[in-house]
């Protein structure tokens, strides 16, 4: 009860403190910004300049267009300027506020047909959108918030052209994989874009609460990204967090409550049909002298359902999905923020809590986040930024992910006896017992971060900045795996054994502590000389990261209720630990110049040194240059009434990658207890050490050259906008593992030898208008790329997916099919992959042989070919926004226009592990002895067989489908209660909302499978959320 009283008092006291600070000035002014059509305009930048002192302050209008000016001097005279994208700059000259009177200002902005004044974030600074020469895309925080995702990475799906956000499950806390403009390397770490939060690098997008995000900016070409040098080859994502604004005092609380449910789940045959199909499969494999019932007798098959009614323990019929999965999983989110300003302080504090349950027991995801952002005006020339952040994530999981075993386990095996006790399953393999009784694993991640920055303005136009930003991580894992006995169905006291893999009780704990810090020193100079505008930036940055981990375990616990290490037996203990560190040091500069806002040029350079390379090879230089021409500013374009803005851009530059591990240039020694010696007649282990990595010292950066050509267009009174880019990226000196003879005994060392290139394009379109009181906006983006491997120094990565010279990145690689064999003669007279091939199996084409011509054999060396790229093509997304009074509807769609997708083993192969289930999509669609000739000629799938599995499920075009899909990504319906009904409650705003995500998908995938989930993993889910937003 005490906490329930203290927390509201704490919030009330904090809010009262802001109110007191806000009311200290006795000269204030209140204004409203509206369009010429009478609509309120939010987020307008209001610049207030004291005519006498030349001091400037910045304010912003809120969602109702209202702004409050504070700190106005007695007898002061001010010039007021307003800036907002799509509108002309407006000014009020010599405004003199009155003492102890209401000072009201009404500003009406007119559409601007000649400029784009929106300020966007770039590396180590900001710039007006119209002045850009690089390829940059921005996503507003309001659009992110409307998605109602707990993970920021998932909010990017379909939202930004050139950004591929993919996922393969919707497990609580799961992140999306982000790729910017294709693939530039084959090293896993180098595929991920660099993430920057408020100017400081962080490890991932999902470190940030989406509700704290003001906007996200993606730097896609070298002109915009090369300022980050060695880590920018895969793109850069800049996150700007929300901050307090001048004159805006607010307390916001937002909550969303709802649930998630699977979009698709595979379906399986029933118990009786399972028995029939197993018999058919065994008949196919063994012939059995025409015996149709080689495994399960005819009487059992025909009477199984009746026998189940008589004794469900001896003759089980188990619906594994129903006993393992819930129909829905609950989800809730609570977000509180307090923002305000005083005389010299602008601050915002936020607190967020998310709780998401899973579709099965013992899995839950909780996240608590907090952020405090402060802007402090120390003097007219000195200001400071002091930010603090905290995040704690708790991810509870069962000892095993049940999805795979749930997918394959046949219905004739019991998960539990009829009295609820754990059953034997299939010879002790029982996923129900593993899940419900096998223990849990708890992952807990705690993070503290901060940033302190000082801005000094010693001269007009010059700003000196110093920043230090530390971050500390404390991660802990506790895995308690319990032994699970199972007993006879008719005798609870008769223990038959233990569930496979759960024969003992074991505790494993680990601790990981890491810290990092970033220091920056920047000098930024901006100056205008008539029609000449110049901006210069110089900077230094240092980054250091240290990580240390340890783990310990004990096995053979006698008690399964006390998960503590000291309670385990000493003879079954183990422990380990390790540590690593890395650092980089950087010097960088940028020059931006434009003449008459028509002709633009920008040059960047960064000089990076990384601890991941030897001293003599660790430094690299990464320059770029770009230019732009605002054609619409030329006199010969002025008479085109429908044209508001037209600009062409071009850029070239180099980027780098060094994310390949921490000590690749050093020969490493590994310690182990693997050496055995005899002590008398007993073999004992002893600690030994051996070199396991042979290193090449002169390895250095991967380098990526980037070319971009872009066009920006705005027309029809700023109602229509379009952006189009084409680009090419060429990577050289790619770090590959050099093949060395296995008898040397070392891992393959890295070497700068590989090449690859990526070509692509992207298009973004938008339209915004109104019809009477109905406001609407429509946007659409689409992009495509192809990443092709170049010379890999003789190295080839072969498998179902291949990376070799001339192939696409991870291109499918396999046989060309030629239907199904229909009879024995056809098998006898055709080349086959192996001797087990029979009628009903897949037939392959003989492509080539040792001499370059077909040789009458099907072999992996000569008959596999490229089958097409595995990466999605024509990624698209769109959004429709409607507003009428307080009612708003926001609809987001997303999809893939083309993708060659291989149906995985989980989707097509029955009877896995010789006791698995049969998918319903196979039943009635396979080649079968029971079919007519015509039915077999039209069969969609090969016969049921285990002996021919290596033939039928080999990688080939037989299993390829077009993985394109269209998804109704998000529907958000909201209503703002009119202010007239709220005034007497001291509430500024009250909103109600309903959000549905991933509720409709159109695709060509087999029934039961989502296009983003192609294996037995946690399913893709649809979510339904009801929200309330209150503003004070």
HELIX and SHEET records of a PDB file:
HELIX    1   1 UNK A    2  UNK A   22  1                                  21    
HELIX    2   2 UNK A  129  UNK A  131  5                                   3    
HELIX    3   3 UNK A  141  UNK A  147  1                                   7    
HELIX    4   4 UNK A  152  UNK A  156  5                                   5    
HELIX    5   5 UNK A  189  UNK A  191  5                                   3    
HELIX    6   6 UNK A  205  UNK A  207  5                                   3    
HELIX    7   7 UNK A  210  UNK A  212  5                                   3    
HELIX    8   8 UNK A  222  UNK A  225  1                                   4    
HELIX    9   9 UNK A  226  UNK A  231  5                                   6    
HELIX   10  10 UNK A  271  UNK A  286  1                                  16    
HELIX   11  11 UNK A  288  UNK A  290  5                                   3    
HELIX   12  12 UNK A  298  UNK A  310  1                                  13    
HELIX   13  13 UNK A  320  UNK A  324  1                                   5    
HELIX   14  14 UNK A  403  UNK A  408  1                                   6    
HELIX   15  15 UNK A  431  UNK A  437  1                                   7    
HELIX   16  16 UNK A  565  UNK A  567  5                                   3    
HELIX   17  17 UNK A  570  UNK A  572  5                                   3    
HELIX   18  18 UNK A  615  UNK A  617  5                                   3    
HELIX   19  19 UNK A  631  UNK A  633  5                                   3    
HELIX   20  20 UNK A  635  UNK A  637  5                                   3    
HELIX   21  21 UNK A  742  UNK A  744  5                                   3    
HELIX   22  22 UNK A  824  UNK A  828  1                                   5    
HELIX   23  23 UNK A  905  UNK A  908  1                                   4    
HELIX   24  24 UNK A  912  UNK A  914  5                                   3    
HELIX   25  25 UNK A  933  UNK A  937  1                                   5    
HELIX   26  26 UNK A  949  UNK A  952  1                                   4    
HELIX   27  27 UNK A  957  UNK A  959  5                                   3    
HELIX   28  28 UNK A  979  UNK A  981  5                                   3    
HELIX   29  29 UNK A  983  UNK A  985  5                                   3    
SHEET    1   A 3 UNK A  66  UNK A  69  0                                        
SHEET    2   A 3 UNK A  29  UNK A  35 -1                                        
SHEET    3   A 3 UNK A 104  UNK A 109  1                                        
SHEET    1   B 4 UNK A  56  UNK A  60  0                                        
SHEET    2   B 4 UNK A  45  UNK A  50 -1                                        
SHEET    3   B 4 UNK A  78  UNK A  83 -1                                        
SHEET    4   B 4 UNK A  90  UNK A  95 -1                                        
SHEET    1   C 2 UNK A 119  UNK A 122  0                                        
SHEET    2   C 2 UNK A 125  UNK A 128 -1                                        
SHEET    1   D 5 UNK A 136  UNK A 140  0                                        
SHEET    2   D 5 UNK A 213  UNK A 219 -1                                        
SHEET    3   D 5 UNK A 236  UNK A 241 -1                                        
SHEET    4   D 5 UNK A 194  UNK A 197  1                                        
SHEET    5   D 5 UNK A 200  UNK A 202 -1                                        
SHEET    1   E 2 UNK A 163  UNK A 166  0                                        
SHEET    2   E 2 UNK A 177  UNK A 180 -1                                        
SHEET    1   F23 UNK A 250  UNK A 262  0                                        
SHEET    2   F23 UNK A 329  UNK A 341 -1                                        
SHEET    3   F23 UNK A 345  UNK A 357 -1                                        
SHEET    4   F23 UNK A 364  UNK A 377 -1                                        
SHEET    5   F23 UNK A 382  UNK A 398 -1                                        
SHEET    6   F23 UNK A 439  UNK A 459 -1                                        
SHEET    7   F23 UNK A 462  UNK A 481 -1                                        
SHEET    8   F23 UNK A 506  UNK A 529 -1                                        
SHEET    9   F23 UNK A 532  UNK A 554 -1                                        
SHEET   10   F23 UNK A 573  UNK A 595 -1                                        
SHEET   11   F23 UNK A 599  UNK A 610 -1                                        
SHEET   12   F23 UNK A 619  UNK A 630 -1                                        
SHEET   13   F23 UNK A 643  UNK A 657 -1                                        
SHEET   14   F23 UNK A 702  UNK A 715 -1                                        
SHEET   15   F23 UNK A 720  UNK A 737 -1                                        
SHEET   16   F23 UNK A 750  UNK A 771 -1                                        
SHEET   17   F23 UNK A 774  UNK A 789 -1                                        
SHEET   18   F23 UNK A 873  UNK A 884 -1                                        
SHEET   19   F23 UNK A 887  UNK A 898 -1                                        
SHEET   20   F23 UNK A 965  UNK A 976 -1                                        
SHEET   21   F23 UNK A 989  UNK A1003 -1                                        
SHEET   22   F23 UNK A1021  UNK A1031 -1                                        
SHEET   23   F23 UNK A 250  UNK A 262 -1                                        
SHEET    1   G 2 UNK A 485  UNK A 488  0                                        
SHEET    2   G 2 UNK A 491  UNK A 498 -1                                        
SHEET    1   H 2 UNK A 669  UNK A 679  0                                        
SHEET    2   H 2 UNK A 682  UNK A 691 -1                                        
SHEET    1   I 3 UNK A 801  UNK A 802  0                                        
SHEET    2   I 3 UNK A 811  UNK A 814 -1                                        
SHEET    3   I 3 UNK A 865  UNK A 868 -1                                        
SHEET    1   J 2 UNK A 817  UNK A 820  0                                        
SHEET    2   J 2 UNK A 842  UNK A 844 -1                                        
SHEET    1   K 2 UNK A 900  UNK A 902  0                                        
SHEET    2   K 2 UNK A 960  UNK A 962 -1                                        
END                                                                             
